[in-house]
Amino acid sequence: MESIDDGFGKPLTQIKCLPSDLTIEKKAAKEVTKLLEKHENAAVSRYLKKYLEDWRQQKVCIAIYGDKDHGKSTLINTLRGTNSIYSVSSSCTSPMPYVYPYNSNVQFWELPPIAKEGRYKREKYMKEINAERYDMILILTANTFRMTSSCWLAKQFESMDKSVIYVRTKTDEGIDQDSITHPHTFNLPKTLQRIRKTTNDSLRDSAIETKFLYLIGAAKPHDLDFPDLVNSIVDQLPAEKKDAFTLSMIPVNSAVIAKKWEILNSRIWVLSCASAASGQPLKNCESKAEIDLMLEEIRFYRKQLGPQEDAIRKVRDEDKNLLGGLDKVRYTREGIEALIKQAEIDQDADQFVVSMKIVALRWWMSHLQVGISFSSSAGVLRYLLHNLQIIGLKFLKIQENEKIEKAKRREKAREMVNRTKSSILKDSHSTRLDSRLKEIRSSRLSSSDSVSSSRQSTKSTKSSSRDAKSSRLSRDPSEKKKLERLERRKKKEITVESETKEDSGQGSCPGSSGDEAKARKSKSTKTKKVKKEKTPEEIAAKEARKLAKKKAKALEKKKSEKNEEVKVFRITKVINKDHLKDAAKDDSVVSDKLTTIREEPRLYSIKQ
C-alpha cells in the first residue's frame, strides 16, 4: 500500500507516550505548576480555558491584490474550503472581506486596483484601504509581475514591516499548454524552472528580491507549491495569530493537517495536567482523569483533522488494517475509560516521570504522585491524535482520487456525448436523405398511379358513354338517326378543314408536328402582345399612306385596261339543205338570202 502519512509515522498500536513526544512551553509550564502547587484548581481551570480558547479571539486579516481574472476568487475559495464567493467579471471597487466559515475573526480582503485618478490613486491608496489592519498581503499574477502598481504596493507594505508573498497563479494551465504545444520535448521540471525564472526576472526588473514566490494552481491545493504557500502564510503571521489562522482553516491538504497537528499536540500536556489535577478516580484504575474534558478535546481533534464518520467509513472500505484498534474505539465515557486502563498497562509511568526534562512538572508529578494519571491521559490523547491525523490524510487522498476519477468520467462522458451527437447528426442526415428519396419515389409512384387511374377513368367514362349511347339507341330509333347525322356532319367538317390546310400550306408535312405549330402560334401571339401602342399621329400617317397606295393602284388599273371591239355575228336564221341547193343554182339568190342574216355588232372588253 502507498504511504500517505507524509513523515508522521505509522498508526500507533500501543497507547503510550514519552515526554519527548510532547511540545511543552516552559513559561506556560512554570505558571501552571505554580498554580498547582497552591492547589488553586479554579485558577488552573481558568488558565487552561484561556490557554485553549484564546485563539478564537485573535483577529487575522490577509490582503489579496491582483489584476482581473488572475485567480483571486479561486484562491480564496480554496483556502476557505467553500465555493460561496460570487465571482464577477469586473474587479472590485472597494476592499471586500471574505470570512472563514468556522471563525469570523479570520478574513481575506480583496483589494481594489490602483487607479490613476480618483479615490484609489497612489497618493491616497494606503489610507483608503486602511493598510494598517492587514497582517500580510498576497500579490497575485497569472503571467509576470510587469505591473508597476503591484510592485509599488509590495514595496509600500514592506516599508510598513508587513509580510509580502508573491503568488504566480494558473501555473497548471501554463503546464498543460506547454505539453500540448511541445508534446515530444515536454519536461515538467524544466517547464516549472522556466516559469519560475521568468517571474523572478520580472520582480528583479522592479528591484525586488524575495524568497517567497510560489507557483500554484489556485483550484488544486495538493499540487505544485500550494502546500508550501500554506506553510509560508502560517509562518509569516505574528506568533499570537498563527494558532487562530491554522485552527480556523479547513483541512484542504496535508500541509494544513500538519500545522493543525503541531498545534493540537502542543495542547496535550495542558489537558493532561488538568485531568490529573482535577480528575475523578476511575474504577479498577490507579489514575484519575477528567473524562468530559478529554471527550471535548477528542471531538475537537476529529473536527480539525477531518476524520468524521463518513471519512472513517471510506477509509475502512479502502483498507481495514489501517485503522487498527481505532476502529473499535467508542467516543463515550466508557470508551475513554477503557483506553485509560489500556494505557496503564502499555506505559511505564515511572519512566515517564524520570524522562521529563522540565523540572517544575517533574517535581509536581513526583511530589503529588500524579505521574500515572498524567502519563495515561497524555498517552490516550497522543494515541487518538496521531491515528486520527493519519485517517485524515488518507481521507484527503481518497477525495483527491475521487476528484480525478470524476474528471476522467466527465471527459469520457463528453467524448461519448460528442460521439453520439456526431452519430445522431449522421443518422439524421442519412434519414433525411432516405426520407427524401422515399418521398420522391412515392410522389413518382403516386403520379404514375394517378396517370394510370386517369387513363382508366377516361376509358371507363368512354365505355360508360358508349354503353349509355348503345342503350339509348336500342331504346329510340329516332335518336339513332340523329347520331348518324351528327357523325356525318363531323366527317364533313374534318374533310373541309383538311382541304383548307392543304390549300394554305398548313397540312402535315415531313418534319412538322402539332407541337411545332403550337409553338409558332404562341410565338406569334407573344410578338403581337409585345407590340407597342401607336400614337394618333402615327395612325394618321399610316392611313394617309394607305390612301395613297389605293390611288396608285387605281391609276395602274386604268392604264392596264384596254378595251378591244370585237364583231360578233348573231345568227337568227338557220341555213338548211334547201338553201344550199338553191345557192348552187344561182349565186345571186344566195347573196339575197344571206341578207336575211342580221349583223349586230357588240363591244366586249377583254383584259389582257
DRENDOMI-430773 format. One record per residue (C-alpha): z negated, y negated, x negated; residue in one letter. Coordinates in nm, 3 decimals. Layout:
! residues N
REC         w         v         u   r
REC         Z         Y         X   A
...
END
This chain:
! residues 608
REC         w         v         u   r
REC     0.000     0.000     0.000   M
REC     0.076    -0.352    -0.118   E
REC    -0.226    -0.551    -0.237   S
REC    -0.281    -0.866    -0.031   I
REC    -0.628    -0.974    -0.144   D
REC    -0.488    -1.231    -0.392   D
REC    -0.755    -1.153    -0.655   G
REC    -1.052    -1.139    -0.416   F
REC    -1.102    -0.768    -0.475   G
REC    -1.100    -0.461    -0.257   K
REC    -1.306    -0.416     0.059   P
REC    -1.673    -0.351    -0.006   L
REC    -1.811    -0.014     0.089   T
REC    -2.177    -0.078    -0.003   Q
REC    -2.397    -0.353     0.134   I
REC    -2.538    -0.505    -0.179   K
REC    -2.530    -0.835    -0.362   C
REC    -2.621    -0.983    -0.701   L
REC    -2.726    -1.341    -0.779   P
REC    -2.408    -1.384    -0.982   S
REC    -2.204    -1.326    -0.665   D
REC    -2.359    -1.634    -0.502   L
REC    -2.278    -2.001    -0.553   T
REC    -2.609    -2.188    -0.570   I
REC    -2.657    -2.562    -0.623   E
REC    -2.952    -2.634    -0.847   K
REC    -3.053    -2.963    -0.683   K
REC    -3.045    -2.818    -0.335   A
REC    -3.232    -2.508    -0.455   A
REC    -3.516    -2.720    -0.603   K
REC    -3.554    -2.922    -0.281   E
REC    -3.563    -2.607    -0.067   V
REC    -3.821    -2.431    -0.291   T
REC    -4.047    -2.737    -0.284   K
REC    -4.048    -2.730     0.095   L
REC    -4.100    -2.354     0.099   L
REC    -4.396    -2.373    -0.137   E
REC    -4.565    -2.617     0.101   K
REC    -4.493    -2.376     0.391   H
REC    -4.317    -2.655     0.580   E
REC    -4.089    -2.429     0.779   N
REC    -3.989    -2.706     1.025   A
REC    -3.879    -2.925     0.736   A
REC    -3.689    -2.633     0.585   V
REC    -3.503    -2.573     0.915   S
REC    -3.416    -2.942     0.942   R
REC    -3.289    -2.945     0.585   Y
REC    -3.083    -2.630     0.637   L
REC    -2.932    -2.767     0.957   K
REC    -2.835    -3.087     0.781   K
REC    -2.701    -2.894     0.484   Y
REC    -2.492    -2.659     0.701   L
REC    -2.372    -2.910     0.961   E
REC    -2.333    -3.229     0.756   D
REC    -1.961    -3.164     0.701   W
REC    -1.889    -3.225     1.070   R
REC    -1.998    -3.590     1.037   Q
REC    -1.769    -3.673     0.746   Q
REC    -1.453    -3.866     0.831   K
REC    -1.132    -3.783     0.640   V
REC    -0.817    -3.997     0.666   C
REC    -0.497    -3.893     0.486   I
REC    -0.193    -4.123     0.498   A
REC     0.164    -3.986     0.501   I
REC     0.462    -4.204     0.417   Y
REC     0.830    -4.119     0.414   G
REC     1.168    -4.212     0.549   D
REC     1.303    -4.098     0.883   K
REC     1.387    -3.724     0.911   D
REC     1.209    -3.639     0.586   H
REC     0.975    -3.380     0.741   G
REC     0.658    -3.582     0.813   K
REC     0.601    -3.440     1.162   S
REC     0.677    -3.084     1.049   T
REC     0.427    -3.106     0.763   L
REC     0.155    -3.246     0.990   I
REC     0.222    -2.970     1.245   N
REC     0.191    -2.703     0.977   T
REC    -0.131    -2.839     0.827   L
REC    -0.288    -2.877     1.171   R
REC    -0.161    -2.537     1.285   G
REC    -0.013    -2.679     1.606   T
REC     0.321    -2.794     1.748   N
REC     0.182    -3.078     1.959   S
REC     0.347    -3.369     1.775   I
REC     0.630    -3.527     1.969   Y
REC     0.899    -3.573     1.706   S
REC     1.119    -3.873     1.775   V
REC     1.446    -3.969     1.613   S
REC     1.332    -4.320     1.516   S
REC     1.050    -4.388     1.273   S
REC     0.709    -4.510     1.393   C
REC     0.644    -4.882     1.434   T
REC     0.268    -4.876     1.367   S
REC     0.016    -4.640     1.197   P
REC    -0.008    -4.330     1.415   M
REC    -0.310    -4.091     1.389   P
REC    -0.291    -3.713     1.442   Y
REC    -0.630    -3.545     1.488   V
REC    -0.729    -3.193     1.385   Y
REC    -0.790    -2.968     1.687   P
REC    -1.136    -2.845     1.573   Y
REC    -1.264    -3.168     1.421   N
REC    -1.164    -3.512     1.544   S
REC    -1.302    -3.675     1.228   N
REC    -1.018    -3.529     1.016   V
REC    -0.698    -3.725     1.076   Q
REC    -0.346    -3.759     0.938   F
REC    -0.194    -4.107     0.966   W
REC     0.181    -4.157     0.974   E
REC     0.261    -4.497     0.823   L
REC     0.546    -4.724     0.939   P
REC     0.828    -4.812     0.697   P
REC     0.810    -5.122     0.480   I
REC     1.029    -5.397     0.624   A
REC     1.200    -5.693     0.463   K
REC     1.063    -5.931     0.723   E
REC     0.806    -5.925     0.997   G
REC     0.464    -5.770     1.028   R
REC     0.514    -5.488     0.776   Y
REC     0.674    -5.671     0.489   K
REC     0.534    -5.612     0.141   R
REC     0.311    -5.918     0.130   E
REC     0.123    -5.810     0.445   K
REC     0.172    -5.433     0.443   Y
REC    -0.152    -5.315     0.279   M
REC    -0.358    -5.539     0.501   K
REC    -0.175    -5.445     0.821   E
REC    -0.215    -5.069     0.767   I
REC    -0.580    -5.112     0.662   N
REC    -0.527    -4.923     0.337   A
REC    -0.897    -4.904     0.253   E
REC    -0.970    -4.646     0.525   R
REC    -0.741    -4.382     0.369   Y
REC    -0.879    -4.132     0.119   D
REC    -0.536    -4.046    -0.022   M
REC    -0.165    -4.072     0.051   I
REC     0.117    -3.816     0.059   L
REC     0.457    -3.967    -0.019   I
REC     0.744    -3.754     0.111   L
REC     1.113    -3.741     0.035   T
REC     1.390    -3.500     0.125   A
REC     1.602    -3.579    -0.182   N
REC     1.470    -3.800    -0.462   T
REC     1.231    -4.094    -0.490   F
REC     1.504    -4.354    -0.520   R
REC     1.348    -4.574    -0.252   M
REC     1.177    -4.869    -0.416   T
REC     0.944    -4.902    -0.116   S
REC     0.794    -4.552    -0.171   S
REC     0.731    -4.614    -0.540   C
REC     0.589    -4.961    -0.471   W
REC     0.345    -4.818    -0.213   L
REC     0.236    -4.542    -0.453   A
REC     0.154    -4.800    -0.720   K
REC    -0.046    -5.003    -0.468   Q
REC    -0.263    -4.702    -0.378   F
REC    -0.310    -4.610    -0.744   E
REC    -0.433    -4.961    -0.812   S
REC    -0.700    -4.902    -0.544   M
REC    -0.811    -4.575    -0.715   D
REC    -0.670    -4.371    -0.429   K
REC    -0.514    -4.030    -0.493   S
REC    -0.134    -4.012    -0.458   V
REC     0.052    -3.681    -0.411   I
REC     0.432    -3.662    -0.419   Y
REC     0.598    -3.403    -0.194   V
REC     0.962    -3.303    -0.201   R
REC     1.035    -3.155     0.145   T
REC     1.330    -2.945     0.266   K
REC     1.346    -2.760    -0.064   T
REC     1.417    -2.436     0.121   D
REC     1.726    -2.594     0.278   E
REC     1.847    -2.702    -0.067   G
REC     1.799    -2.346    -0.198   I
REC     1.989    -2.198     0.094   D
REC     2.272    -2.446     0.046   Q
REC     2.290    -2.367    -0.324   D
REC     2.304    -1.992    -0.254   S
REC     2.593    -2.050    -0.013   I
REC     2.793    -2.279    -0.241   T
REC     2.732    -2.068    -0.555   H
REC     2.689    -1.710    -0.431   P
REC     2.784    -1.545    -0.761   H
REC     2.588    -1.766    -1.003   T
REC     2.284    -1.843    -0.783   F
REC     1.948    -1.817    -0.960   N
REC     1.628    -1.917    -0.776   L
REC     1.414    -2.021    -1.079   P
REC     1.697    -2.230    -1.223   K
REC     1.759    -2.395    -0.885   T
REC     1.391    -2.486    -0.848   L
REC     1.382    -2.615    -1.205   Q
REC     1.685    -2.835    -1.141   R
REC     1.538    -2.978    -0.818   I
REC     1.203    -3.045    -0.988   R
REC     1.374    -3.217    -1.281   K
REC     1.584    -3.447    -1.061   T
REC     1.278    -3.553    -0.856   T
REC     1.071    -3.614    -1.169   N
REC     1.352    -3.818    -1.320   D
REC     1.368    -4.034    -1.008   S
REC     0.993    -4.106    -1.046   L
REC     1.030    -4.184    -1.415   R
REC     1.305    -4.433    -1.331   D
REC     1.039    -4.622    -1.136   S
REC     0.786    -4.592    -1.423   A
REC     0.571    -4.327    -1.252   I
REC     0.427    -4.026    -1.435   E
REC     0.245    -3.768    -1.226   T
REC     0.129    -3.407    -1.228   K
REC     0.102    -3.389    -0.852   F
REC     0.460    -3.316    -0.749   L
REC     0.517    -3.025    -0.512   Y
REC     0.834    -2.867    -0.378   L
REC     0.783    -2.726    -0.030   I
REC     0.949    -2.621     0.292   G
REC     0.742    -2.810     0.547   A
REC     0.756    -2.527     0.803   A
REC     0.686    -2.245     0.552   K
REC     0.320    -2.258     0.438   P
REC     0.342    -1.933     0.239   H
REC     0.642    -2.025     0.020   D
REC     0.711    -2.235    -0.288   L
REC     0.439    -2.490    -0.377   D
REC     0.274    -2.513    -0.035   F
REC    -0.048    -2.326    -0.135   P
REC    -0.075    -2.546    -0.446   D
REC    -0.033    -2.853    -0.226   L
REC    -0.329    -2.745    -0.010   V
REC    -0.544    -2.688    -0.318   N
REC    -0.446    -3.026    -0.457   S
REC    -0.532    -3.206    -0.133   I
REC    -0.877    -3.044    -0.129   V
REC    -0.940    -3.110    -0.499   D
REC    -0.830    -3.475    -0.483   Q
REC    -1.062    -3.561    -0.193   L
REC    -1.408    -3.705    -0.259   P
REC    -1.676    -3.436    -0.310   A
REC    -1.860    -3.510     0.014   E
REC    -1.537    -3.474     0.216   K
REC    -1.398    -3.154     0.068   K
REC    -1.602    -2.927     0.295   D
REC    -1.510    -3.132     0.602   A
REC    -1.136    -3.107     0.536   F
REC    -1.144    -2.740     0.430   T
REC    -1.356    -2.613     0.718   L
REC    -1.150    -2.814     0.968   S
REC    -0.822    -2.654     0.860   M
REC    -0.668    -2.358     1.038   I
REC    -0.604    -2.059     0.805   P
REC    -0.230    -2.110     0.764   V
REC    -0.202    -1.945     0.422   N
REC    -0.402    -1.765     0.154   S
REC    -0.493    -2.089    -0.026   A
REC    -0.673    -2.221     0.282   V
REC    -0.863    -1.893     0.321   I
REC    -0.961    -1.903    -0.046   A
REC    -1.102    -2.253    -0.014   K
REC    -1.289    -2.160     0.301   K
REC    -1.430    -1.850     0.130   W
REC    -1.567    -2.060    -0.155   E
REC    -1.749    -2.296     0.082   I
REC    -1.881    -2.017     0.303   L
REC    -2.001    -1.823     0.001   N
REC    -2.196    -2.128    -0.118   S
REC    -2.392    -2.126     0.212   R
REC    -2.523    -1.769     0.179   I
REC    -2.828    -1.849    -0.037   W
REC    -2.940    -2.123     0.207   V
REC    -2.922    -1.888     0.506   L
REC    -3.097    -1.611     0.308   S
REC    -3.383    -1.847     0.222   C
REC    -3.422    -1.950     0.589   A
REC    -3.405    -1.588     0.705   S
REC    -3.664    -1.470     0.450   A
REC    -3.900    -1.765     0.511   A
REC    -3.900    -1.786     0.892   S
REC    -3.764    -1.448     0.989   G
REC    -3.929    -1.186     1.205   Q
REC    -4.017    -0.842     1.069   P
REC    -3.781    -0.566     1.174   L
REC    -3.868    -0.221     1.298   K
REC    -3.866     0.053     1.038   N
REC    -3.781    -0.207     0.768   C
REC    -3.974    -0.384     0.494   E
REC    -3.765    -0.703     0.512   S
REC    -3.781    -0.990     0.756   K
REC    -3.471    -1.164     0.898   A
REC    -3.365    -1.442     1.134   E
REC    -3.111    -1.238     1.334   I
REC    -2.992    -1.521     1.562   D
REC    -2.920    -1.747     1.264   L
REC    -2.727    -1.470     1.090   M
REC    -2.526    -1.389     1.404   L
REC    -2.428    -1.753     1.444   E
REC    -2.311    -1.766     1.082   E
REC    -2.109    -1.443     1.118   I
REC    -1.929    -1.585     1.422   R
REC    -1.853    -1.892     1.214   F
REC    -1.701    -1.662     0.946   Y
REC    -1.470    -1.500     1.197   R
REC    -1.359    -1.834     1.337   K
REC    -1.289    -1.984     0.993   Q
REC    -1.112    -1.684     0.837   L
REC    -0.919    -1.574     1.144   G
REC    -1.022    -1.208     1.197   P
REC    -1.081    -1.218     1.572   Q
REC    -1.044    -0.914     1.794   E
REC    -0.663    -0.923     1.806   D
REC    -0.644    -0.957     1.426   A
REC    -0.879    -0.662     1.372   I
REC    -0.680    -0.454     1.620   R
REC    -0.350    -0.528     1.444   K
REC    -0.498    -0.454     1.102   V
REC    -0.640    -0.128     1.238   R
REC    -0.297    -0.029     1.368   D
REC    -0.143    -0.119     1.033   E
REC    -0.397     0.056     0.807   D
REC    -0.713     0.225     0.930   K
REC    -0.853     0.275     0.578   N
REC    -0.853    -0.099     0.507   L
REC    -1.139    -0.173     0.745   L
REC    -1.368     0.094     0.601   G
REC    -1.712     0.067     0.757   G
REC    -1.634    -0.273     0.911   L
REC    -1.456    -0.102     1.199   D
REC    -1.791     0.038     1.314   K
REC    -1.983    -0.289     1.288   V
REC    -2.120    -0.430     1.612   R
REC    -2.174    -0.805     1.612   Y
REC    -2.502    -0.782     1.804   T
REC    -2.872    -0.787     1.714   R
REC    -2.879    -0.409     1.691   E
REC    -2.571    -0.407     1.472   G
REC    -2.713    -0.665     1.229   I
REC    -3.047    -0.480     1.212   E
REC    -2.860    -0.161     1.124   A
REC    -2.677    -0.345     0.845   L
REC    -3.005    -0.481     0.703   I
REC    -3.153    -0.129     0.696   K
REC    -2.846    -0.006     0.512   Q
REC    -2.876    -0.298     0.265   A
REC    -3.233    -0.199     0.178   E
REC    -3.102     0.146     0.088   I
REC    -2.796     0.032    -0.112   D
REC    -2.961    -0.255    -0.303   Q
REC    -3.238    -0.279    -0.564   D
REC    -3.449    -0.580    -0.465   A
REC    -3.649    -0.590    -0.790   D
REC    -3.332    -0.603    -0.997   Q
REC    -3.204    -0.888    -0.778   F
REC    -3.517    -1.098    -0.836   V
REC    -3.514    -1.039    -1.210   V
REC    -3.145    -1.135    -1.241   S
REC    -3.195    -1.466    -1.052   M
REC    -3.123    -1.745    -1.303   K
REC    -3.264    -2.034    -1.101   I
REC    -3.633    -2.040    -1.191   V
REC    -3.755    -2.208    -0.873   A
REC    -3.602    -1.945    -0.649   L
REC    -3.713    -1.658    -0.872   R
REC    -4.072    -1.787    -0.871   W
REC    -4.066    -1.834    -0.494   W
REC    -3.932    -1.482    -0.426   M
REC    -4.176    -1.312    -0.663   S
REC    -4.480    -1.521    -0.562   H
REC    -4.433    -1.482    -0.186   L
REC    -4.283    -1.132    -0.212   Q
REC    -3.973    -1.216    -0.011   V
REC    -3.726    -1.078    -0.266   G
REC    -3.631    -0.779    -0.050   I
REC    -3.578    -0.997     0.258   S
REC    -3.371    -1.248     0.060   F
REC    -3.158    -0.983    -0.110   S
REC    -3.094    -0.778     0.210   S
REC    -2.990    -1.087     0.411   S
REC    -2.766    -1.209     0.128   A
REC    -2.616    -0.860     0.092   G
REC    -2.525    -0.838     0.463   V
REC    -2.370    -1.186     0.471   L
REC    -2.181    -1.122     0.148   R
REC    -2.051    -0.785     0.274   Y
REC    -1.923    -0.929     0.603   L
REC    -1.776    -1.243     0.445   L
REC    -1.585    -1.050     0.181   H
REC    -1.438    -0.793     0.419   N
REC    -1.356    -1.047     0.691   L
REC    -1.175    -1.254     0.430   Q
REC    -0.959    -0.954     0.336   I
REC    -0.885    -0.883     0.704   I
REC    -0.783    -1.248     0.746   G
REC    -0.542    -1.222     0.453   L
REC    -0.397    -0.901     0.588   K
REC    -0.357    -1.059     0.929   F
REC    -0.167    -1.351     0.771   L
REC     0.064    -1.102     0.602   K
REC     0.124    -0.926     0.933   I
REC     0.201    -1.257     1.104   Q
REC     0.445    -1.353     0.830   E
REC     0.623    -1.017     0.860   N
REC     0.640    -1.060     1.236   E
REC     0.799    -1.403     1.193   K
REC     1.056    -1.259     0.953   I
REC     1.134    -0.976     1.192   E
REC     1.165    -1.222     1.481   K
REC     1.404    -1.434     1.278   A
REC     1.611    -1.125     1.196   K
REC     1.614    -1.020     1.559   R
REC     1.721    -1.370     1.661   R
REC     2.006    -1.360     1.410   E
REC     2.113    -1.019     1.536   K
REC     2.088    -1.142     1.894   A
REC     2.300    -1.446     1.810   R
REC     2.557    -1.223     1.642   E
REC     2.559    -0.993     1.943   M
REC     2.594    -1.291     2.177   V
REC     2.882    -1.429     1.970   N
REC     3.048    -1.088     1.967   R
REC     3.003    -1.043     2.338   T
REC     3.135    -1.393     2.400   K
REC     3.445    -1.324     2.191   S
REC     3.496    -0.985     2.359   S
REC     3.444    -1.142     2.701   I
REC     3.698    -1.411     2.619   L
REC     3.945    -1.149     2.502   K
REC     3.880    -0.933     2.806   D
REC     3.907    -1.231     3.037   S
REC     4.233    -1.335     2.870   H
REC     4.373    -0.983     2.898   S
REC     4.250    -0.953     3.257   T
REC     4.412    -1.285     3.340   R
REC     4.739    -1.165     3.189   L
REC     4.714    -0.835     3.375   D
REC     4.632    -1.010     3.700   S
REC     4.921    -1.250     3.643   R
REC     5.159    -0.962     3.576   L
REC     5.030    -0.782     3.884   K
REC     5.082    -1.096     4.091   E
REC     5.437    -1.133     3.961   I
REC     5.512    -0.768     4.029   R
REC     5.355    -0.781     4.372   S
REC     5.548    -1.101     4.453   S
REC     5.872    -0.937     4.343   R
REC     5.795    -0.628     4.546   L
REC     5.700    -0.838     4.846   S
REC     6.021    -1.042     4.813   S
REC     6.230    -0.723     4.789   S
REC     6.039    -0.579     5.079   D
REC     6.094    -0.896     5.279   S
REC     6.469    -0.890     5.199   V
REC     6.493    -0.527     5.297   S
REC     6.286    -0.590     5.606   S
REC     6.502    -0.890     5.695   S
REC     6.814    -0.679     5.650   R
REC     6.667    -0.407     5.858   Q
REC     6.565    -0.662     6.117   S
REC     6.916    -0.810     6.125   T
REC     7.062    -0.462     6.156   K
REC     6.816    -0.379     6.426   S
REC     6.894    -0.706     6.608   T
REC     7.268    -0.639     6.579   K
REC     7.227    -0.287     6.701   S
REC     6.998    -0.405     6.977   S
REC     7.251    -0.673     7.076   S
REC     7.528    -0.414     7.073   R
REC     7.322    -0.182     7.281   D
REC     7.247    -0.463     7.518   A
REC     7.617    -0.553     7.538   K
REC     7.717    -0.194     7.597   S
REC     7.456    -0.163     7.866   S
REC     7.583    -0.482     8.034   R
REC     7.944    -0.370     8.011   L
REC     7.860    -0.040     8.159   S
REC     7.692    -0.220     8.446   R
REC     7.952    -0.503     8.528   D
REC     8.332    -0.468     8.468   P
REC     8.372    -0.848     8.507   S
REC     8.158    -0.909     8.202   E
REC     8.375    -0.665     8.007   K
REC     8.682    -0.875     8.085   K
REC     8.505    -1.193     7.980   K
REC     8.411    -1.042     7.647   L
REC     8.766    -0.930     7.585   E
REC     8.890    -1.284     7.650   R
REC     8.634    -1.428     7.411   L
REC     8.733    -1.184     7.137   E
REC     9.100    -1.276     7.180   R
REC     9.019    -1.646     7.153   R
REC     8.817    -1.587     6.833   K
REC     9.105    -1.391     6.680   K
REC     9.350    -1.669     6.764   K
REC     9.119    -1.933     6.614   E
REC     9.084    -1.726     6.295   I
REC     9.461    -1.689     6.260   T
REC     9.515    -2.064     6.319   V
REC     9.254    -2.152     6.057   E
REC     9.410    -1.918     5.802   S
REC     9.754    -2.067     5.864   E
REC     9.623    -2.422     5.821   T
REC     9.454    -2.322     5.499   K
REC     9.770    -2.173     5.365   E
REC     9.968    -2.486     5.457   D
REC     9.712    -2.716     5.294   S
REC     9.675    -2.500     4.982   G
REC     9.311    -2.408     5.053   Q
REC     9.372    -2.044     5.109   G
REC     9.232    -1.766     4.899   S
REC     9.393    -1.771     4.559   C
REC     9.305    -1.584     4.240   P
REC     9.020    -1.740     4.051   G
REC     8.879    -1.922     4.355   S
REC     8.591    -1.833     4.580   S
REC     8.387    -1.970     4.864   G
REC     8.116    -2.085     4.626   D
REC     8.366    -2.298     4.430   E
REC     8.486    -2.460     4.748   A
REC     8.130    -2.536     4.848   K
REC     8.065    -2.686     4.505   A
REC     8.375    -2.906     4.540   R
REC     8.266    -3.022     4.880   K
REC     7.916    -3.102     4.753   S
REC     8.066    -3.298     4.461   K
REC     8.292    -3.495     4.691   S
REC     8.003    -3.576     4.923   T
REC     7.792    -3.682     4.627   K
REC     8.068    -3.910     4.498   T
REC     8.107    -4.059     4.842   K
REC     7.733    -4.124     4.859   K
REC     7.736    -4.277     4.514   V
REC     8.000    -4.539     4.614   K
REC     7.860    -4.885     4.635   K
REC     7.881    -5.109     4.939   E
REC     8.159    -5.374     4.914   K
REC     8.115    -5.741     4.969   T
REC     8.301    -5.920     5.257   P
REC     8.531    -6.098     5.004   E
REC     8.636    -5.763     4.856   E
REC     8.702    -5.627     5.208   I
REC     8.923    -5.931     5.297   A
REC     9.122    -5.895     4.976   A
REC     9.173    -5.526     5.046   K
REC     9.305    -5.597     5.398   E
REC     9.544    -5.859     5.259   A
REC     9.678    -5.603     5.011   R
REC     9.734    -5.354     5.290   K
REC     9.929    -5.606     5.499   L
REC    10.144    -5.697     5.202   A
REC    10.218    -5.329     5.139   K
REC    10.313    -5.280     5.508   K
REC    10.553    -5.575     5.499   K
REC    10.714    -5.448     5.181   A
REC    10.762    -5.105     5.335   K
REC    10.920    -5.256     5.648   A
REC    11.171    -5.453     5.439   L
REC    11.262    -5.144     5.243   E
REC    11.323    -4.954     5.565   K
REC    11.558    -5.225     5.696   K
REC    11.760    -5.225     5.374   K
REC    11.792    -4.848     5.362   S
REC    11.909    -4.812     5.720   E
REC    12.298    -4.805     5.751   K
REC    12.446    -4.794     6.092   N
REC    12.780    -4.589     6.099   E
REC    13.015    -4.597     6.400   E
REC    13.142    -4.254     6.497   V
REC    13.410    -4.199     6.755   K
REC    13.315    -3.915     6.985   V
REC    13.565    -3.787     7.233   F
REC    13.433    -3.664     7.556   R
REC    13.649    -3.410     7.730   I
REC    13.618    -3.443     8.103   T
REC    13.903    -3.203     8.189   K
REC    13.957    -2.856     8.053   V
REC    14.313    -2.766     7.937   I
REC    14.431    -2.443     8.095   N
REC    14.715    -2.199     8.005   K
REC    14.929    -2.358     8.267   D
REC    14.908    -2.688     8.087   H
REC    15.020    -2.520     7.763   L
REC    15.316    -2.357     7.928   K
REC    15.426    -2.685     8.076   D
REC    15.379    -2.852     7.737   A
REC    15.614    -2.612     7.577   A
REC    15.877    -2.707     7.829   K
REC    15.851    -3.069     7.785   D
REC    15.655    -3.263     7.526   D
REC    15.671    -3.571     7.735   S
REC    15.493    -3.410     8.016   V
REC    15.214    -3.301     7.776   V
REC    15.164    -3.650     7.649   S
REC    15.145    -3.775     8.005   D
REC    14.891    -3.518     8.098   K
REC    14.686    -3.581     7.788   L
REC    14.633    -3.931     7.905   T
REC    14.406    -3.793     8.160   T
REC    14.163    -3.733     7.881   I
REC    13.942    -4.046     7.862   R
REC    13.815    -4.173     7.534   E
REC    13.460    -4.307     7.543   E
REC    13.353    -4.432     7.200   P
REC    12.978    -4.437     7.129   R
REC    12.788    -4.553     6.827   L
REC    12.518    -4.334     6.663   Y
REC    12.305    -4.443     6.378   S
REC    12.286    -4.187     6.102   I
REC    12.015    -4.213     5.847   K
REC    12.123    -4.120     5.502   Q
END
